[in-house]
Structure formats: C-alpha cells, structure tokens
Amino acid sequence: MLTYIDRPESKTVELIVNGKVLKDDYIKTAEHLQEKIGEWGRINILEHIQNYDGFEISAFWKNMKFAAEHLKDIAKCAVVADEAWIRGLTDAADPVVPIEVKAFPREQLPLAREWVRQ
C-alpha cells in the first residue's frame, strides 16, 4: 500500500510504503506526483518504507516508466528504511541517476525530511 503526504513548503511528496505495493496504488501515486510536478515544478520525494512486503511486477514496470519520463522533474529523493539492502540499493543509485539520492535509517526520518528541504 502506498499513501502520500504533500509538503508544499518544500515541494516534497512524502510517500509511505506499508505492505505490498500494488499496481493500482502506484498508478494513483504516479498521477498525484504528476499533478504536483504541474503545480510546483521540480519536486522532492521522501519515501518512508515502514513495512515492505514486495510489489506487483506491474507496479515495478510502472515505476520504471515514470522514473524514466520524469528524471528531470525530481530534484531530490530520500529513502527511509530499516532494511539495509534497501538503503544499499538507494546509495548505489546515487552516482548513476541525475537526482540527488540519499538513504536514511528509520530513526533518522527527521534528518531525511530536513535533507530534502535544503
């Protein structure tokens, strides 16, 4: 399940992952992100992974398509997760994508929010 909180003062959409990410969840979220890009211009994303239980493969492909189409529209992406492998993948992506990407453990959620605001 994906939910989101808008933080217009920092042009940030905070995505909250809880459980399995389904295609319909991702479609609604992608539409919301496109709406915010239209309103705010470049946006920041903070992905807070509270409980990760995988994703539908169709959600994965929708995510890849959205990312390819909107790389220029995203300034920063913070990923907050307790799972070390998720933080490792996030850090590995930083040098190869044109977005500032940084991973944080869950106890550093306030620091992640501050980082995307800067």
N, C-alpha and C positions, 0 to 999 in steps of 0.2 A: 504494500500500500504506500502510495506517495501522497503527501499533503504539503502545503506550502504556506509560508507567511511572507507577506510583502513588507519590505522595509524601505519605503520611498526616499527617506532622508539620505540613504547611502546607495540608492539604486540597486538594492540587493533583494534577491528572492531566496529565501531560506527553504530548502526542500528537506522534508523529514521522511526518511525511509523507515518503515516499520513493517517487517514481514516480507512477503514476496512481492516483487514489482510486476504488475500485470500490464499487458498491452494497453488496456483502457485507461489505467492510471497514467501511463506515460503519455498517451495521446492528449488527455486533459491537461497535463502539466506542460507539455510542449506548446499547446495552444496558449496557455497562460504566459509562458515565457515569451512567446512571440508578441503577445499583447503588451507586455512590459517593455520589450525592446522598442515597440512602436511608440510608447509613451515616453520612455526615459532615454532612449538611445542605447549606448553601451550599458550593459548590466553586469552585476557581480552575482555569483551564485555561491551559496553556502549549503553544502549537502551534509545534513546531520543524519548519520546512519545509527539509529537507535537499536534496531534489531533487523539483521539482514538474513533473509531466508531464500535468496536466489531471485531469479527473474524468468519470465517467459521469454523464449528466444525471440519472439516477435517484438517484444519490448526492447530487447538489446538492439535489434536492427533499426528500430525507430529512433533510438538514442543515437546510434552512429550516424544516421541520416541527418538528424537535427544538428548534431555537432559539426558535421562537415559543412552544412549550409550556413551555420551561424558563428563560426570561429571568430570572425571579425567583430561580432556583436557582444562578445563576452570579454570583460577586462580581467576579472579575477575569479578563481574558483577555489574555495576552501572545502576540504573534505574532512569531516569529523567522524572518527570511528575508533572503536576499541580494537577491532581486528587489525593486527599488524600487517597482514597480507594486503588489506585494502589500502592502508597508508603507504605501503611499499609500492604498490602499483601507481598510486597517485604521485608519489615523488618521482617515479621513473618516467611518468608522462611529462613532467615539467619541462625538461630540455627539448622535447620534440613537438610541443604544441605552442602556438603563438598566444597563449593565455598564461597569465601568472597562476600557477597551481601550487597549493601547499596543503599538506596533511597535518592533522592535529589529533591527539588522543581525546577521548570524550571529556575528560576533566578540564581540557583547555578550550571548551566551547566559547567562553567569553573572549579569550585571546583570538580565536578564529574570527569571531564577529568584529573585533577591533581591526584585525588584519585586512578584512575585505573592505572596511570603511576607509582605509588610508589611501 
